[in-house]
Amino acid sequence: MRSIAAAFVLLALATPASAAVASSSPSGFVIEAEAELAAAPETVWRDLRRIERWWNSAHTYSGDASRLRLDARAGGCWCERWGDGQSVEHGRVVLVMEQEGVRTLRVIGAFGPLQEMGATGVLTFTVAAHASGAKLAMSYRVSGDAALGFDRIAPLVDSVLMEQFGRLSRYSVAGSTD
């Protein structure tokens, strides 16, 4: 019984305080999420950059998240490599910065099917100190050809990104994505 109660407390501590498709139109959308985590900001920042430990393998090209790497420096690659020379660049790091205690990681990348659609996506994570530990925020801004109906795609992308955001949050709090 106590382990069930502990699991609910852990889930509450690692669940986004807010998450939503903040705006959408045929030519783009914005997804935003925020969570307060019972983990040190340094831990959350470290874990964010260890993407292979918390990203769901089901949302990779190779089927194995351990093949992901995030080189957290300007020009660095969020890449996946597998098999006989196969690879994909999910995104390119354009900003790694700390200012007034807030750390920011920004990646330009159109994830999954958005890449083939010629969309432009900007994914930004921030990690800051908070009374309970760390405040983690994420935004993903996507734009492209209005004929592709991005407003219809936004809920699907939101579902995938929010799953990953939750996995990162749980990993930073408990060392596991479960």
QUITA-V320821 format. One record per helix or strand of 2 or more residues. SS is the DSSP state (~ for helix, > for strand). FROM is the first residue (numbers start at 1). TO is the last residue. If there is no record, write none. Layout:
BEGIN
((SS | FROM | TO) (SS | FROM | TO))
END
This chain:
BEGIN
((~ | 2 | 13) (> | 18 | 25) (> | 28 | 37) (~ | 41 | 49) (~ | 51 | 54) (~ | 57 | 59) (~ | 65 | 67) (> | 68 | 70) (> | 77 | 82) (> | 86 | 99) (> | 102 | 108) (~ | 113 | 116) (> | 120 | 130) (> | 133 | 143) (~ | 146 | 148) (~ | 150 | 174))
END
